[in-house]
Amino acid sequence: MAARVLVIDDSPMTVQLITQALGGAGIAADSASDLASLDAKLDAGHYEVVLVDVNMPEMYGDDVVEFLRVQRKLTAKLLLYSDISEAELAAKAKAVSADGYITKSAGLEAAVAAIEASLGPKATGSAGGAAKRRVLVVDDSEATARLLEVELSAQGHEVMTANSADAATKIILKKKTRPDLVLLDVRMPGVNGEEFCRFIKGNSLFAGIHVILCSAENEDELKRVVERSGADGYIRKDSLIAKEILDLLS
């Protein structure tokens, strides 16, 4: 399944944050950082929404929007994305007939919500809520798996759990239980998360499965594992624990 959202931004950190946030919402995302990679991505995939940073060294986002509309005849919805003032951003979006804009200062949740709205019926249910995704949580820690299951189920997603790569394989091999998204622990007995992710990403049968690593590893190591395994992003377990504490205090 081709990625549905393309993020055009020269900042690796911004790209990682927004694609990770989209992945967590069950939305497949891809990225491009310059004109060469942009052309390659457009030639290789179909996108329904393109998010374009306004200020980049090699190109300006409003020029990119015009290029995509006029030269590439792109029918995707085009959204400008920037930390400039909202008034200036709105004026730029209007000038190039972009489909909308998102201010970086509004935060990741607002950005994901705006992208979900732009994706339309495929990303929202008939009642207007977020799309229900089938999510598989693979973790040998019962506490972590339970925390993720409760949170995702509360958002309306169908959640399955497995405590090992072997158990997870049995789930993804069956078409009727094959998930849209796998939240995968890195350190597990037997086949670890990195190896299992490579198995998923290397099998064309599972091309539509988005994989997010979930680990207590330090961030630098997680980034290396993501690169080696081909995962779509990562979530640190300490952020999950912090969320649970905040929920208890609220």
C-alpha positions as CSV (number, residue, x, y, z in Angstrom):
1,M,0.0,0.0,0.0
2,A,1.5,3.3,-1.0
3,A,2.0,6.0,1.5
4,R,-0.9,8.4,1.7
5,V,0.9,11.5,3.1
6,L,4.1,13.1,1.8
7,V,6.0,15.4,4.1
8,I,8.4,17.9,2.4
9,D,10.8,19.4,4.9
10,D,14.6,19.8,5.1
11,S,14.6,19.3,8.9
12,P,15.2,15.6,9.8
13,M,13.8,16.2,13.3
14,T,10.6,17.7,12.0
15,V,10.2,14.9,9.5
16,Q,10.7,12.3,12.2
17,L,8.3,13.9,14.6
18,I,5.4,14.4,12.1
19,T,5.8,11.0,10.4
20,Q,6.0,9.3,13.8
21,A,2.9,11.1,14.9
22,L,1.1,10.2,11.7
23,G,2.2,6.5,12.1
24,G,0.8,6.5,15.6
25,A,-2.5,7.6,14.2
26,G,-2.4,4.8,11.7
27,I,-1.6,7.0,8.7
28,A,1.2,5.9,6.4
29,A,3.7,8.8,5.7
30,D,6.7,9.3,3.5
31,S,9.1,12.3,3.2
32,A,11.3,14.3,0.9
33,S,13.9,16.9,1.8
34,D,14.9,18.3,-1.6
35,L,13.9,18.6,-5.3
36,A,15.6,15.4,-6.3
37,S,14.1,13.2,-3.6
38,L,10.7,14.9,-4.2
39,D,10.7,13.9,-7.8
40,A,11.7,10.4,-6.9
41,K,8.9,10.0,-4.3
42,L,6.3,11.4,-6.7
43,D,7.4,9.0,-9.5
44,A,7.3,6.0,-7.1
45,G,4.1,6.6,-5.1
46,H,0.6,8.1,-4.9
47,Y,-0.2,10.6,-2.2
48,E,-3.5,12.0,-1.1
49,V,-2.1,14.8,1.1
50,V,1.3,16.7,0.7
51,L,2.6,18.7,3.6
52,V,5.0,21.4,2.5
53,D,7.4,23.4,4.8
54,V,7.5,27.0,3.7
55,N,11.2,27.9,4.4
56,M,13.8,25.5,3.0
57,P,17.3,26.2,1.8
58,E,16.8,24.9,-1.8
59,M,13.2,25.9,-2.3
60,Y,10.3,27.8,-0.9
61,G,7.2,25.9,0.0
62,D,4.8,28.2,-1.9
63,D,6.9,27.7,-5.0
64,V,6.7,23.9,-4.4
65,V,2.9,24.0,-4.2
66,E,2.8,25.9,-7.5
67,F,5.2,23.4,-9.1
68,L,3.2,20.4,-7.8
69,R,-0.1,21.9,-9.2
70,V,1.1,23.2,-12.5
71,Q,4.1,21.1,-13.5
72,R,3.3,17.7,-11.9
73,K,-0.5,18.1,-12.2
74,L,-0.8,16.7,-8.7
75,T,-4.4,16.2,-7.5
76,A,-3.4,15.6,-3.8
77,K,-4.5,18.2,-1.2
78,L,-1.5,20.5,-0.6
79,L,-1.0,22.0,2.9
80,L,1.6,24.6,3.8
81,Y,3.4,24.0,7.1
82,S,5.5,26.6,8.9
83,D,6.4,28.5,12.1
84,I,5.9,31.9,10.5
85,S,3.0,34.0,11.7
86,E,-0.5,32.6,10.9
87,A,-1.5,35.7,9.0
88,E,1.6,35.4,6.7
89,L,1.1,31.7,6.3
90,A,-2.6,32.1,5.4
91,A,-1.7,34.8,2.8
92,K,0.9,32.5,1.2
93,A,-1.5,29.6,1.1
94,K,-4.2,31.8,-0.5
95,A,-1.7,33.2,-3.0
96,V,-0.7,29.8,-4.4
97,S,-4.2,28.2,-4.0
98,A,-3.0,25.7,-1.4
99,D,-5.8,23.6,0.2
100,G,-4.9,24.9,3.6
101,Y,-2.1,25.5,6.1
102,I,-0.9,24.2,9.5
103,T,1.1,26.3,11.9
104,K,4.0,24.4,13.6
105,S,3.4,26.2,16.8
106,A,0.0,24.5,17.1
107,G,1.8,21.2,17.9
108,L,1.8,17.7,16.5
109,E,-1.7,16.8,17.6
110,A,-3.2,19.7,15.7
111,A,-1.1,18.8,12.6
112,V,-2.2,15.2,12.7
113,A,-5.9,16.3,13.2
114,A,-5.6,18.7,10.2
115,I,-4.1,16.0,8.0
116,E,-6.8,13.4,9.0
117,A,-9.4,16.0,8.1
118,S,-7.8,16.6,4.7
119,L,-7.7,12.8,4.0
120,G,-11.5,12.9,4.1
121,P,-13.8,9.8,4.2
122,K,-10.9,7.3,4.0
123,A,-9.4,8.7,7.2
124,T,-12.7,9.5,9.0
125,G,-15.6,7.1,9.7
126,S,-19.1,7.6,8.4
127,A,-19.9,9.3,11.6
128,G,-17.0,11.7,11.2
129,G,-14.6,10.2,13.8
130,A,-11.1,9.0,13.3
131,A,-10.7,5.8,11.2
132,K,-10.6,2.6,13.1
133,R,-7.3,0.8,12.6
134,R,-6.3,-2.8,13.4
135,V,-3.3,-2.5,15.6
136,L,-1.1,-5.3,16.8
137,V,1.0,-4.7,20.0
138,V,4.0,-7.0,20.2
139,D,5.6,-6.9,23.6
140,D,6.7,-9.5,26.2
141,S,5.8,-7.0,29.0
142,E,2.2,-7.6,29.9
143,A,2.0,-4.1,31.6
144,T,3.2,-2.2,28.5
145,A,0.9,-4.2,26.2
146,R,-2.0,-3.6,28.5
147,L,-1.3,0.2,28.6
148,L,-1.2,0.4,24.8
149,E,-4.2,-1.8,24.4
150,V,-6.3,0.4,26.7
151,E,-5.2,3.7,25.1
152,L,-5.7,2.5,21.6
153,S,-9.0,0.8,22.3
154,A,-10.3,4.0,23.9
155,Q,-9.6,5.7,20.6
156,G,-11.8,3.2,18.8
157,H,-9.1,1.0,17.3
158,E,-9.2,-2.8,17.1
159,V,-6.3,-4.0,19.2
160,M,-4.6,-7.4,19.3
161,T,-1.6,-8.3,21.5
162,A,1.2,-10.9,21.2
163,N,4.0,-11.6,23.6
164,S,6.5,-12.9,21.1
165,A,7.5,-12.7,17.4
166,D,6.2,-16.2,16.9
167,A,2.7,-15.4,18.2
168,A,2.7,-12.1,16.2
169,T,3.6,-14.0,13.0
170,K,0.5,-16.3,13.3
171,I,-1.6,-13.1,13.5
172,I,-0.2,-11.3,10.5
173,L,-0.1,-14.3,8.3
174,K,-3.9,-14.5,8.4
175,K,-5.5,-11.9,6.1
176,K,-8.6,-11.5,8.4
177,T,-6.3,-10.6,11.4
178,R,-3.5,-8.8,9.5
179,P,-3.0,-5.4,11.2
180,D,-2.6,-2.0,9.7
181,L,-0.1,-1.0,12.3
182,V,2.4,-3.0,14.5
183,L,3.7,-1.5,17.7
184,L,6.8,-3.6,18.3
185,D,9.0,-3.9,21.3
186,V,12.7,-4.0,20.5
187,R,14.1,-6.3,23.2
188,M,12.2,-9.6,23.4
189,P,13.5,-13.1,24.0
190,G,14.0,-15.3,20.9
191,V,13.4,-13.2,17.8
192,N,13.9,-9.5,18.8
193,G,12.0,-6.5,17.4
194,E,14.7,-5.5,15.0
195,E,14.8,-9.0,13.4
196,F,11.0,-9.2,13.3
197,C,10.6,-5.8,11.7
198,R,13.0,-6.8,9.0
199,F,10.9,-9.9,8.4
200,I,7.8,-7.8,8.0
201,K,9.4,-5.2,5.8
202,G,11.1,-7.8,3.6
203,N,7.9,-9.6,2.8
204,S,5.8,-8.2,0.0
205,L,2.7,-9.8,1.5
206,F,3.0,-7.4,4.4
207,A,3.7,-4.3,2.3
208,G,0.8,-2.4,3.8
209,I,1.8,-2.9,7.5
210,H,3.2,0.2,9.2
211,V,5.7,-0.7,12.0
212,I,6.5,1.6,15.0
213,L,9.2,0.4,17.4
214,C,8.4,0.8,21.1
215,S,11.4,0.6,23.4
216,A,13.2,1.9,26.5
217,E,16.4,2.1,24.6
218,N,18.1,5.5,24.4
219,E,17.0,7.7,21.5
220,D,20.3,7.4,19.5
221,E,20.2,3.6,19.7
222,L,16.5,3.6,18.7
223,K,17.3,5.8,15.6
224,R,20.0,3.3,14.6
225,V,17.6,0.3,15.0
226,V,14.9,2.1,13.0
227,E,17.4,2.7,10.2
228,R,18.7,-0.9,10.3
229,S,15.3,-2.5,10.5
230,G,13.3,-0.3,8.1
231,A,10.8,0.6,10.7
232,D,8.5,3.6,10.1
233,G,9.4,5.3,13.4
234,Y,9.6,4.8,17.2
235,I,8.0,5.6,20.5
236,R,10.0,5.6,23.8
237,K,8.5,3.6,26.6
238,D,9.3,6.3,29.2
239,S,6.9,8.6,27.3
240,L,4.2,6.0,27.8
241,I,5.0,5.7,31.5
242,A,4.9,9.5,31.8
243,K,1.5,9.7,30.1
244,E,0.1,7.1,32.5
245,I,1.3,9.1,35.5
246,L,-0.2,12.3,34.1
247,D,-3.5,10.5,33.5
248,L,-3.5,9.4,37.1
249,L,-2.8,12.9,38.3
250,S,-5.4,14.6,36.1
